[in-house]
Amino acid sequence: MRVSPLGTDRFGQTGDLIDLYDTYRLDAAAIIDAMAELFLKR
């Protein structure tokens, strides 16, 4: 299976959820980008 890691590899960051989701690649755009990478790779 091909995977695209999303999420954090460190802890301790504080901020608004929207900003943290963007920082840690957990927002909708990051998820769509990760899916596109997986579908476009052969």
mmCIF entry with sequence, helices, sheets and N, C-alpha, C, O atoms, coordinates in Angstrom:
data_MODEL
# 
_entry.id   MODEL 
# 
_entity.id                         1 
_entity.type                       polymer 
_entity.pdbx_number_of_molecules   1 
# 
_entity_poly.entity_id                      1 
_entity_poly.type                           'polypeptide(L)' 
_entity_poly.nstd_linkage                   no 
_entity_poly.nstd_monomer                   no 
_entity_poly.pdbx_seq_one_letter_code       MRVSPLGTDRFGQTGDLIDLYDTYRLDAAAIIDAMAELFLKR 
_entity_poly.pdbx_seq_one_letter_code_can   MRVSPLGTDRFGQTGDLIDLYDTYRLDAAAIIDAMAELFLKR 
_entity_poly.pdbx_strand_id                 A 
# 
loop_
_entity_poly_seq.entity_id 
_entity_poly_seq.num 
_entity_poly_seq.mon_id 
_entity_poly_seq.hetero 
1 1  MET n 
1 2  ARG n 
1 3  VAL n 
1 4  SER n 
1 5  PRO n 
1 6  LEU n 
1 7  GLY n 
1 8  THR n 
1 9  ASP n 
1 10 ARG n 
1 11 PHE n 
1 12 GLY n 
1 13 GLN n 
1 14 THR n 
1 15 GLY n 
1 16 ASP n 
1 17 LEU n 
1 18 ILE n 
1 19 ASP n 
1 20 LEU n 
1 21 TYR n 
1 22 ASP n 
1 23 THR n 
1 24 TYR n 
1 25 ARG n 
1 26 LEU n 
1 27 ASP n 
1 28 ALA n 
1 29 ALA n 
1 30 ALA n 
1 31 ILE n 
1 32 ILE n 
1 33 ASP n 
1 34 ALA n 
1 35 MET n 
1 36 ALA n 
1 37 GLU n 
1 38 LEU n 
1 39 PHE n 
1 40 LEU n 
1 41 LYS n 
1 42 ARG n 
# 
_struct_asym.id          A 
_struct_asym.entity_id   1 
# 
loop_
_struct_conf.conf_type_id 
_struct_conf.id 
_struct_conf.pdbx_PDB_helix_id 
_struct_conf.beg_label_comp_id 
_struct_conf.beg_label_asym_id 
_struct_conf.beg_label_seq_id 
_struct_conf.pdbx_beg_PDB_ins_code 
_struct_conf.end_label_comp_id 
_struct_conf.end_label_asym_id 
_struct_conf.end_label_seq_id 
_struct_conf.pdbx_end_PDB_ins_code 
_struct_conf.beg_auth_comp_id 
_struct_conf.beg_auth_asym_id 
_struct_conf.beg_auth_seq_id 
_struct_conf.end_auth_comp_id 
_struct_conf.end_auth_asym_id 
_struct_conf.end_auth_seq_id 
_struct_conf.pdbx_PDB_helix_class 
_struct_conf.details 
_struct_conf.pdbx_PDB_helix_length 
HELX_P HELX_P1 AA1 LEU A 17 ? THR A 23 ? LEU A 17 THR A 23 1 ? 7  
HELX_P HELX_P2 AA2 ALA A 28 ? LEU A 40 ? ALA A 28 LEU A 40 1 ? 13 
# 
_struct_conf_type.id          HELX_P 
_struct_conf_type.criteria    ? 
_struct_conf_type.reference   ? 
# 
loop_
_atom_site.group_PDB 
_atom_site.id 
_atom_site.type_symbol 
_atom_site.label_atom_id 
_atom_site.label_alt_id 
_atom_site.label_comp_id 
_atom_site.label_asym_id 
_atom_site.label_entity_id 
_atom_site.label_seq_id 
_atom_site.pdbx_PDB_ins_code 
_atom_site.Cartn_x 
_atom_site.Cartn_y 
_atom_site.Cartn_z 
_atom_site.occupancy 
_atom_site.B_iso_or_equiv 
_atom_site.pdbx_formal_charge 
_atom_site.auth_seq_id 
_atom_site.auth_comp_id 
_atom_site.auth_asym_id 
_atom_site.auth_atom_id 
_atom_site.pdbx_PDB_model_num 
ATOM 1   N N  . MET A 1 1  ? 0.816  -1.170 0.000   1.00 0.00 ? 1  MET A N  1 
ATOM 2   C CA . MET A 1 1  ? 0.000  0.000  0.000   1.00 0.00 ? 1  MET A CA 1 
ATOM 3   C C  . MET A 1 1  ? 0.869  1.245  0.000   1.00 0.00 ? 1  MET A C  1 
ATOM 4   O O  . MET A 1 1  ? 1.886  1.310  0.690   1.00 0.00 ? 1  MET A O  1 
ATOM 5   N N  . ARG A 1 2  ? 0.465  2.207  -0.762  1.00 0.00 ? 2  ARG A N  1 
ATOM 6   C CA . ARG A 1 2  ? 1.130  3.509  -0.746  1.00 0.00 ? 2  ARG A CA 1 
ATOM 7   C C  . ARG A 1 2  ? 0.479  4.359  0.339   1.00 0.00 ? 2  ARG A C  1 
ATOM 8   O O  . ARG A 1 2  ? -0.739 4.342  0.516   1.00 0.00 ? 2  ARG A O  1 
ATOM 9   N N  . VAL A 1 3  ? 1.295  5.083  1.042   1.00 0.00 ? 3  VAL A N  1 
ATOM 10  C CA . VAL A 1 3  ? 0.775  5.965  2.094   1.00 0.00 ? 3  VAL A CA 1 
ATOM 11  C C  . VAL A 1 3  ? 1.409  7.338  1.966   1.00 0.00 ? 3  VAL A C  1 
ATOM 12  O O  . VAL A 1 3  ? 2.488  7.495  1.395   1.00 0.00 ? 3  VAL A O  1 
ATOM 13  N N  . SER A 1 4  ? 0.729  8.308  2.499   1.00 0.00 ? 4  SER A N  1 
ATOM 14  C CA . SER A 1 4  ? 1.250  9.663  2.565   1.00 0.00 ? 4  SER A CA 1 
ATOM 15  C C  . SER A 1 4  ? 1.055  10.144 3.997   1.00 0.00 ? 4  SER A C  1 
ATOM 16  O O  . SER A 1 4  ? -0.078 10.368 4.423   1.00 0.00 ? 4  SER A O  1 
ATOM 17  N N  . PRO A 1 5  ? 2.148  10.306 4.747   1.00 0.00 ? 5  PRO A N  1 
ATOM 18  C CA . PRO A 1 5  ? 2.001  10.670 6.152   1.00 0.00 ? 5  PRO A CA 1 
ATOM 19  C C  . PRO A 1 5  ? 1.442  12.081 6.335   1.00 0.00 ? 5  PRO A C  1 
ATOM 20  O O  . PRO A 1 5  ? 1.852  13.028 5.665   1.00 0.00 ? 5  PRO A O  1 
ATOM 21  N N  . LEU A 1 6  ? 0.521  12.181 7.237   1.00 0.00 ? 6  LEU A N  1 
ATOM 22  C CA . LEU A 1 6  ? -0.060 13.463 7.618   1.00 0.00 ? 6  LEU A CA 1 
ATOM 23  C C  . LEU A 1 6  ? 0.068  13.570 9.131   1.00 0.00 ? 6  LEU A C  1 
ATOM 24  O O  . LEU A 1 6  ? 0.072  12.552 9.823   1.00 0.00 ? 6  LEU A O  1 
ATOM 25  N N  . GLY A 1 7  ? 0.169  14.753 9.639   1.00 0.00 ? 7  GLY A N  1 
ATOM 26  C CA . GLY A 1 7  ? 0.170  14.929 11.080  1.00 0.00 ? 7  GLY A CA 1 
ATOM 27  C C  . GLY A 1 7  ? 1.487  15.392 11.627  1.00 0.00 ? 7  GLY A C  1 
ATOM 28  O O  . GLY A 1 7  ? 2.376  15.826 10.894  1.00 0.00 ? 7  GLY A O  1 
ATOM 29  N N  . THR A 1 8  ? 1.594  15.291 12.919  1.00 0.00 ? 8  THR A N  1 
ATOM 30  C CA . THR A 1 8  ? 2.718  15.865 13.634  1.00 0.00 ? 8  THR A CA 1 
ATOM 31  C C  . THR A 1 8  ? 3.847  14.871 13.864  1.00 0.00 ? 8  THR A C  1 
ATOM 32  O O  . THR A 1 8  ? 3.625  13.665 13.978  1.00 0.00 ? 8  THR A O  1 
ATOM 33  N N  . ASP A 1 9  ? 5.038  15.394 13.928  1.00 0.00 ? 9  ASP A N  1 
ATOM 34  C CA . ASP A 1 9  ? 6.187  14.584 14.331  1.00 0.00 ? 9  ASP A CA 1 
ATOM 35  C C  . ASP A 1 9  ? 6.872  15.233 15.535  1.00 0.00 ? 9  ASP A C  1 
ATOM 36  O O  . ASP A 1 9  ? 7.962  14.829 15.939  1.00 0.00 ? 9  ASP A O  1 
ATOM 37  N N  . ARG A 1 10 ? 6.214  16.240 16.095  1.00 0.00 ? 10 ARG A N  1 
ATOM 38  C CA . ARG A 1 10 ? 6.719  16.906 17.291  1.00 0.00 ? 10 ARG A CA 1 
ATOM 39  C C  . ARG A 1 10 ? 5.527  17.474 18.049  1.00 0.00 ? 10 ARG A C  1 
ATOM 40  O O  . ARG A 1 10 ? 4.447  17.642 17.483  1.00 0.00 ? 10 ARG A O  1 
ATOM 41  N N  . PHE A 1 11 ? 5.721  17.765 19.309  1.00 0.00 ? 11 PHE A N  1 
ATOM 42  C CA . PHE A 1 11 ? 4.635  18.261 20.144  1.00 0.00 ? 11 PHE A CA 1 
ATOM 43  C C  . PHE A 1 11 ? 5.055  19.563 20.812  1.00 0.00 ? 11 PHE A C  1 
ATOM 44  O O  . PHE A 1 11 ? 6.239  19.894 20.871  1.00 0.00 ? 11 PHE A O  1 
ATOM 45  N N  . GLY A 1 12 ? 4.076  20.284 21.306  1.00 0.00 ? 12 GLY A N  1 
ATOM 46  C CA . GLY A 1 12 ? 4.352  21.499 22.042  1.00 0.00 ? 12 GLY A CA 1 
ATOM 47  C C  . GLY A 1 12 ? 3.912  22.770 21.347  1.00 0.00 ? 12 GLY A C  1 
ATOM 48  O O  . GLY A 1 12 ? 3.996  23.853 21.927  1.00 0.00 ? 12 GLY A O  1 
ATOM 49  N N  . GLN A 1 13 ? 3.447  22.660 20.121  1.00 0.00 ? 13 GLN A N  1 
ATOM 50  C CA . GLN A 1 13 ? 2.990  23.832 19.378  1.00 0.00 ? 13 GLN A CA 1 
ATOM 51  C C  . GLN A 1 13 ? 1.630  24.255 19.893  1.00 0.00 ? 13 GLN A C  1 
ATOM 52  O O  . GLN A 1 13 ? 0.765  23.410 20.124  1.00 0.00 ? 13 GLN A O  1 
ATOM 53  N N  . THR A 1 14 ? 1.431  25.527 20.073  1.00 0.00 ? 14 THR A N  1 
ATOM 54  C CA . THR A 1 14 ? 0.133  26.024 20.497  1.00 0.00 ? 14 THR A CA 1 
ATOM 55  C C  . THR A 1 14 ? -0.397 26.997 19.454  1.00 0.00 ? 14 THR A C  1 
ATOM 56  O O  . THR A 1 14 ? 0.364  27.575 18.677  1.00 0.00 ? 14 THR A O  1 
ATOM 57  N N  . GLY A 1 15 ? -1.699 27.165 19.450  1.00 0.00 ? 15 GLY A N  1 
ATOM 58  C CA . GLY A 1 15 ? -2.309 28.102 18.522  1.00 0.00 ? 15 GLY A CA 1 
ATOM 59  C C  . GLY A 1 15 ? -3.749 27.726 18.247  1.00 0.00 ? 15 GLY A C  1 
ATOM 60  O O  . GLY A 1 15 ? -4.295 26.811 18.864  1.00 0.00 ? 15 GLY A O  1 
ATOM 61  N N  . ASP A 1 16 ? -4.355 28.434 17.322  1.00 0.00 ? 16 ASP A N  1 
ATOM 62  C CA . ASP A 1 16 ? -5.720 28.132 16.909  1.00 0.00 ? 16 ASP A CA 1 
ATOM 63  C C  . ASP A 1 16 ? -5.733 26.822 16.129  1.00 0.00 ? 16 ASP A C  1 
ATOM 64  O O  . ASP A 1 16 ? -4.752 26.464 15.477  1.00 0.00 ? 16 ASP A O  1 
ATOM 65  N N  . LEU A 1 17 ? -6.855 26.115 16.206  1.00 0.00 ? 17 LEU A N  1 
ATOM 66  C CA . LEU A 1 17 ? -6.945 24.836 15.504  1.00 0.00 ? 17 LEU A CA 1 
ATOM 67  C C  . LEU A 1 17 ? -6.675 24.980 14.013  1.00 0.00 ? 17 LEU A C  1 
ATOM 68  O O  . LEU A 1 17 ? -5.972 24.155 13.429  1.00 0.00 ? 17 LEU A O  1 
ATOM 69  N N  . ILE A 1 18 ? -7.215 26.001 13.403  1.00 0.00 ? 18 ILE A N  1 
ATOM 70  C CA . ILE A 1 18 ? -7.024 26.187 11.956  1.00 0.00 ? 18 ILE A CA 1 
ATOM 71  C C  . ILE A 1 18 ? -5.537 26.325 11.633  1.00 0.00 ? 18 ILE A C  1 
ATOM 72  O O  . ILE A 1 18 ? -5.050 25.713 10.683  1.00 0.00 ? 18 ILE A O  1 
ATOM 73  N N  . ASP A 1 19 ? -4.818 27.121 12.412  1.00 0.00 ? 19 ASP A N  1 
ATOM 74  C CA . ASP A 1 19 ? -3.385 27.306 12.180  1.00 0.00 ? 19 ASP A CA 1 
ATOM 75  C C  . ASP A 1 19 ? -2.608 26.019 12.440  1.00 0.00 ? 19 ASP A C  1 
ATOM 76  O O  . ASP A 1 19 ? -1.688 25.693 11.689  1.00 0.00 ? 19 ASP A O  1 
ATOM 77  N N  . LEU A 1 20 ? -2.961 25.290 13.482  1.00 0.00 ? 20 LEU A N  1 
ATOM 78  C CA . LEU A 1 20 ? -2.269 24.046 13.793  1.00 0.00 ? 20 LEU A CA 1 
ATOM 79  C C  . LEU A 1 20 ? -2.529 22.988 12.735  1.00 0.00 ? 20 LEU A C  1 
ATOM 80  O O  . LEU A 1 20 ? -1.616 22.255 12.356  1.00 0.00 ? 20 LEU A O  1 
ATOM 81  N N  . TYR A 1 21 ? -3.764 22.898 12.252  1.00 0.00 ? 21 TYR A N  1 
ATOM 82  C CA . TYR A 1 21 ? -4.065 21.950 11.187  1.00 0.00 ? 21 TYR A CA 1 
ATOM 83  C C  . TYR A 1 21 ? -3.232 22.259 9.952   1.00 0.00 ? 21 TYR A C  1 
ATOM 84  O O  . TYR A 1 21 ? -2.734 21.341 9.300   1.00 0.00 ? 21 TYR A O  1 
ATOM 85  N N  . ASP A 1 22 ? -3.075 23.516 9.626   1.00 0.00 ? 22 ASP A N  1 
ATOM 86  C CA . ASP A 1 22 ? -2.258 23.915 8.486   1.00 0.00 ? 22 ASP A CA 1 
ATOM 87  C C  . ASP A 1 22 ? -0.789 23.572 8.732   1.00 0.00 ? 22 ASP A C  1 
ATOM 88  O O  . ASP A 1 22 ? -0.119 23.045 7.844   1.00 0.00 ? 22 ASP A O  1 
ATOM 89  N N  . THR A 1 23 ? -0.294 23.865 9.913   1.00 0.00 ? 23 THR A N  1 
ATOM 90  C CA . THR A 1 23 ? 1.113  23.596 10.248  1.00 0.00 ? 23 THR A CA 1 
ATOM 91  C C  . THR A 1 23 ? 1.441  22.115 10.169  1.00 0.00 ? 23 THR A C  1 
ATOM 92  O O  . THR A 1 23 ? 2.500  21.735 9.670   1.00 0.00 ? 23 THR A O  1 
ATOM 93  N N  . TYR A 1 24 ? 0.533  21.277 10.661  1.00 0.00 ? 24 TYR A N  1 
ATOM 94  C CA . TYR A 1 24 ? 0.790  19.843 10.727  1.00 0.00 ? 24 TYR A CA 1 
ATOM 95  C C  . TYR A 1 24 ? 0.193  19.055 9.570   1.00 0.00 ? 24 TYR A C  1 
ATOM 96  O O  . TYR A 1 24 ? 0.102  17.829 9.637   1.00 0.00 ? 24 TYR A O  1 
ATOM 97  N N  . ARG A 1 25 ? -0.209 19.734 8.527   1.00 0.00 ? 25 ARG A N  1 
ATOM 98  C CA . ARG A 1 25 ? -0.771 19.085 7.339   1.00 0.00 ? 25 ARG A CA 1 
ATOM 99  C C  . ARG A 1 25 ? -1.980 18.229 7.673   1.00 0.00 ? 25 ARG A C  1 
ATOM 100 O O  . ARG A 1 25 ? -2.055 17.066 7.277   1.00 0.00 ? 25 ARG A O  1 
ATOM 101 N N  . LEU A 1 26 ? -2.916 18.801 8.396   1.00 0.00 ? 26 LEU A N  1 
ATOM 102 C CA . LEU A 1 26 ? -4.140 18.094 8.741   1.00 0.00 ? 26 LEU A CA 1 
ATOM 103 C C  . LEU A 1 26 ? -5.379 18.800 8.220   1.00 0.00 ? 26 LEU A C  1 
ATOM 104 O O  . LEU A 1 26 ? -6.500 18.392 8.524   1.00 0.00 ? 26 LEU A O  1 
ATOM 105 N N  . ASP A 1 27 ? -5.189 19.854 7.439   1.00 0.00 ? 27 ASP A N  1 
ATOM 106 C CA . ASP A 1 27 ? -6.347 20.570 6.910   1.00 0.00 ? 27 ASP A CA 1 
ATOM 107 C C  . ASP A 1 27 ? -6.830 19.908 5.620   1.00 0.00 ? 27 ASP A C  1 
ATOM 108 O O  . ASP A 1 27 ? -6.163 19.031 5.070   1.00 0.00 ? 27 ASP A O  1 
ATOM 109 N N  . ALA A 1 28 ? -7.974 20.333 5.159   1.00 0.00 ? 28 ALA A N  1 
ATOM 110 C CA . ALA A 1 28 ? -8.570 19.718 3.971   1.00 0.00 ? 28 ALA A CA 1 
ATOM 111 C C  . ALA A 1 28 ? -7.657 19.805 2.757   1.00 0.00 ? 28 ALA A C  1 
ATOM 112 O O  . ALA A 1 28 ? -7.558 18.844 1.994   1.00 0.00 ? 28 ALA A O  1 
ATOM 113 N N  . ALA A 1 29 ? -6.996 20.925 2.564   1.00 0.00 ? 29 ALA A N  1 
ATOM 114 C CA . ALA A 1 29 ? -6.107 21.083 1.402   1.00 0.00 ? 29 ALA A CA 1 
ATOM 115 C C  . ALA A 1 29 ? -4.952 20.084 1.456   1.00 0.00 ? 29 ALA A C  1 
ATOM 116 O O  . ALA A 1 29 ? -4.575 19.520 0.429   1.00 0.00 ? 29 ALA A O  1 
ATOM 117 N N  . ALA A 1 30 ? -4.391 19.865 2.635   1.00 0.00 ? 30 ALA A N  1 
ATOM 118 C CA . ALA A 1 30 ? -3.278 18.924 2.771   1.00 0.00 ? 30 ALA A CA 1 
ATOM 119 C C  . ALA A 1 30 ? -3.732 17.493 2.492   1.00 0.00 ? 30 ALA A C  1 
ATOM 120 O O  . ALA A 1 30 ? -3.012 16.715 1.866   1.00 0.00 ? 30 ALA A O  1 
ATOM 121 N N  . ILE A 1 31 ? -4.925 17.156 2.957   1.00 0.00 ? 31 ILE A N  1 
ATOM 122 C CA . ILE A 1 31 ? -5.447 15.809 2.726   1.00 0.00 ? 31 ILE A CA 1 
ATOM 123 C C  . ILE A 1 31 ? -5.700 15.588 1.241   1.00 0.00 ? 31 ILE A C  1 
ATOM 124 O O  . ILE A 1 31 ? -5.386 14.523 0.710   1.00 0.00 ? 31 ILE A O  1 
ATOM 125 N N  . ILE A 1 32 ? -6.262 16.580 0.572   1.00 0.00 ? 32 ILE A N  1 
ATOM 126 C CA . ILE A 1 32 ? -6.497 16.471 -0.872  1.00 0.00 ? 32 ILE A CA 1 
ATOM 127 C C  . ILE A 1 32 ? -5.177 16.376 -1.626  1.00 0.00 ? 32 ILE A C  1 
ATOM 128 O O  . ILE A 1 32 ? -5.060 15.581 -2.558  1.00 0.00 ? 32 ILE A O  1 
ATOM 129 N N  . ASP A 1 33 ? -4.182 17.173 -1.241  1.00 0.00 ? 33 ASP A N  1 
ATOM 130 C CA . ASP A 1 33 ? -2.858 17.105 -1.874  1.00 0.00 ? 33 ASP A CA 1 
ATOM 131 C C  . ASP A 1 33 ? -2.230 15.725 -1.689  1.00 0.00 ? 33 ASP A C  1 
ATOM 132 O O  . ASP A 1 33 ? -1.655 15.172 -2.626  1.00 0.00 ? 33 ASP A O  1 
ATOM 133 N N  . ALA A 1 34 ? -2.340 15.173 -0.491  1.00 0.00 ? 34 ALA A N  1 
ATOM 134 C CA . ALA A 1 34 ? -1.768 13.844 -0.226  1.00 0.00 ? 34 ALA A CA 1 
ATOM 135 C C  . ALA A 1 34 ? -2.452 12.782 -1.068  1.00 0.00 ? 34 ALA A C  1 
ATOM 136 O O  . ALA A 1 34 ? -1.794 11.885 -1.595  1.00 0.00 ? 34 ALA A O  1 
ATOM 137 N N  . MET A 1 35 ? -3.769 12.877 -1.198  1.00 0.00 ? 35 MET A N  1 
ATOM 138 C CA . MET A 1 35 ? -4.501 11.910 -2.033  1.00 0.00 ? 35 MET A CA 1 
ATOM 139 C C  . MET A 1 35 ? -4.091 12.052 -3.496  1.00 0.00 ? 35 MET A C  1 
ATOM 140 O O  . MET A 1 35 ? -3.908 11.052 -4.189  1.00 0.00 ? 35 MET A O  1 
ATOM 141 N N  . ALA A 1 36 ? -3.947 13.280 -3.963  1.00 0.00 ? 36 ALA A N  1 
ATOM 142 C CA . ALA A 1 36 ? -3.553 13.504 -5.351  1.00 0.00 ? 36 ALA A CA 1 
ATOM 143 C C  . ALA A 1 36 ? -2.166 12.934 -5.617  1.00 0.00 ? 36 ALA A C  1 
ATOM 144 O O  . ALA A 1 36 ? -1.937 12.325 -6.662  1.00 0.00 ? 36 ALA A O  1 
ATOM 145 N N  . GLU A 1 37 ? -1.239 13.126 -4.682  1.00 0.00 ? 37 GLU A N  1 
ATOM 146 C CA . GLU A 1 37 ? 0.110  12.567 -4.831  1.00 0.00 ? 37 GLU A CA 1 
ATOM 147 C C  . GLU A 1 37 ? 0.035  11.046 -4.985  1.00 0.00 ? 37 GLU A C  1 
ATOM 148 O O  . GLU A 1 37 ? 0.705  10.472 -5.843  1.00 0.00 ? 37 GLU A O  1 
ATOM 149 N N  . LEU A 1 38 ? -0.769 10.405 -4.165  1.00 0.00 ? 38 LEU A N  1 
ATOM 150 C CA . LEU A 1 38 ? -0.868 8.954  -4.212  1.00 0.00 ? 38 LEU A CA 1 
ATOM 151 C C  . LEU A 1 38 ? -1.495 8.470  -5.520  1.00 0.00 ? 38 LEU A C  1 
ATOM 152 O O  . LEU A 1 38 ? -1.047 7.476  -6.092  1.00 0.00 ? 38 LEU A O  1 
ATOM 153 N N  . PHE A 1 39 ? -2.527 9.166  -5.994  1.00 0.00 ? 39 PHE A N  1 
ATOM 154 C CA . PHE A 1 39 ? -3.193 8.758  -7.213  1.00 0.00 ? 39 PHE A CA 1 
ATOM 155 C C  . PHE A 1 39 ? -2.352 9.025  -8.452  1.00 0.00 ? 39 PHE A C  1 
ATOM 156 O O  . PHE A 1 39 ? -2.477 8.307  -9.444  1.00 0.00 ? 39 PHE A O  1 
ATOM 157 N N  . LEU A 1 40 ? -1.497 10.047 -8.415  1.00 0.00 ? 40 LEU A N  1 
ATOM 158 C CA . LEU A 1 40 ? -0.693 10.390 -9.584  1.00 0.00 ? 40 LEU A CA 1 
ATOM 159 C C  . LEU A 1 40 ? 0.601  9.601  -9.676  1.00 0.00 ? 40 LEU A C  1 
ATOM 160 O O  . LEU A 1 40 ? 1.190  9.510  -10.753 1.00 0.00 ? 40 LEU A O  1 
ATOM 161 N N  . LYS A 1 41 ? 1.057  9.027  -8.563  1.00 0.00 ? 41 LYS A N  1 
ATOM 162 C CA . LYS A 1 41 ? 2.273  8.209  -8.583  1.00 0.00 ? 41 LYS A CA 1 
ATOM 163 C C  . LYS A 1 41 ? 1.959  6.862  -9.206  1.00 0.00 ? 41 LYS A C  1 
ATOM 164 O O  . LYS A 1 41 ? 0.873  6.312  -9.021  1.00 0.00 ? 41 LYS A O  1 
ATOM 165 N N  . ARG A 1 42 ? 2.911  6.349  -9.936  1.00 0.00 ? 42 ARG A N  1 
ATOM 166 C CA . ARG A 1 42 ? 2.738  5.016  -10.540 1.00 0.00 ? 42 ARG A CA 1 
ATOM 167 C C  . ARG A 1 42 ? 3.814  4.112  -10.102 1.00 0.00 ? 42 ARG A C  1 
ATOM 168 O O  . ARG A 1 42 ? 3.843  2.948  -10.501 1.00 0.00 ? 42 ARG A O  1 
# 
